[in-house]
């Protein structure tokens, strides 16, 4: 049995750990409120932008803009991977990365060269450890997300697609659903082809009348669409990260409480055993003196 001093030291250590986990829970809670408000305000705009581009892409010929061109060439497949810079948020980052790596494996089996465009340290570390190519890795910037980050990433992806280095681009991120649920999500960024338009079994979207011409609108809207979707993914990932960290820190605090209860019980047993042994020694000494 551990000594009374060792048990007390363990209780002190777990108590300090509980203080840290409670503080991290409060910090994540404060950050989540702001991140949740940002994604809830921006999501309707991004969804409407997506619907409009699907409709516009269906009306245009592939030759109307290079970003609409469906390719079967020798270019690779690009994966924009959005994760957090920091851990301690359960399996949030691992689930996003696993979904992206599974997709990459499927594309590699089809003969595609895979390139990862990583936003966040955790995703970057995971894909590099497996030897994947990372032409773009932006880390240390997920704590203060801005549209400039999405714009920089979108510009690089567009350049690589236009140069023929990529035949397709897919975006993987963590979708924030609510405080208790975050899931990996994926959308195809490029190309936006006519087969992206909804079929008769899908929910109908509004029919738009465009002015000026479709080609002129595509030149302006397609690059912006890509950046908008990346920005939406960054906001979703930020909110999901903080929600996942809240859950993880709450579970850690509960585990600390259980450990403290168990160690306190052990301390009481250890102290009682020490007292009993001392009483036995005293009684034994008295009996020896009587003898």
Buried (B, 14 or more C-beta within 10 A) or exposed (E): EEEBEBBBEBBEEBBEBBEEBBEBBEBBBEBBEEBBEBBEEBBEEBEEBBBBBBBBBBBBEBEBBBBBBEBEEEBBBBBBBBBBBBBBBBEBBBBBBBBBBEBBEEBBEEEBBBBBBBBBBBBBBBBBEEEBEBBBBBBEBBEEBEBEBBBBBBEBBBEBBEEEBBBBBBBBBBBBBEBEEBEBBBBEBBBBBBEBBEEEEEEEBEEEEBEEEBEEBBEEBBBEBBBBBBBBBBBBBBBBBBBBBBBBBBEBBEBBEEBBEEBEEBBEEBEEEEEEEEEEEEEEEEEEEEE
